[in-house]
Amino acid sequence: MHDPIRPQKDAYALILEAIDSHIYTPGDRLVESELAERLGVSRTPVREALQRLETQGLLTRDGRSLIVASLDHTQMSELYVVRGELEGLAAKLAARHATPEEVRVLRDMLEADMALVDDPAALSRANRRFHKQIHLASHNRFLVRQLDLVHRSMALLATTSISAEGRGADTLAEHAKIVESIEAGDGDAAYQSLRDHISKAYVTRLKLDAQKVEAAE
């Protein structure tokens, strides 16, 4: 029996990936016909994918056009509050439930990421993989699902905090502390370490945004 073909899922995943990797950035207009040609699919699955992304708040209307949504200062603040709590919970549960193999994977990720400290784009991708591994190590499918939604919304931020000078090395040091707490089975320490990590990333992003405003004046 052949596997069912699900073009809607393919189109959705591809457009989401393009937003996540900043091929399309906040304010960019997404045209159904252009996307269909680029993805090599008919317009129907693209239309359905765009409707789904609009429902999830990743796209918004500008007249009759759909554009990639952006987050204002208040929305960004709200997102980081939720992210900090959920990520902290994931680390706490990972400290309780992660298998030795999952901890080994986190350790291997840390070691491999050391080579990316001077490559913000690559380190940003590695950072997403690292956090996703912690989510999975929580062994809580409902939490993983909510964190997936949070991280999709993070794609609406035009830049990554890792791009700030010195942030790459700090990020890896903070990751190491998180892994140490998970490996030790210390849920409270894992929770706090990850919360602190998110808080520092948020402060860095606020500084980057302030610099943009200052440069524009």
Salt bridges, closest charged atoms under 4 A:
ASP20 OD2 - ARG128 NE 3.36
GLU32 OE2 - ARG43 NE 3.07
GLU32 OE2 - ARG47 NH2 2.94
GLU54 OE2 - ARG61 NE 3.17
GLU85 OE2 - ARG195 NH1 2.82
GLU87 OE2 - ARG83 NE 3.28
GLU87 OE1 - HIS131 ND1 3.15
GLU87 OE1 - HIS135 NE2 2.98
GLU87 OE2 - HIS151 NE2 2.67
GLU102 OE1 - HIS139 NE2 2.85
ASP108 OD1 - ARG104 NH2 3.03
ASP148 OD1 - LYS132 NZ 2.79
GLU174 OE1 - ARG167 NH2 2.77
GLU174 OE1 - HIS197 ND1 2.56
GLU183 OE1 - ARG107 NH2 2.79
ASP188 OD1 - LYS92 NZ 3.59
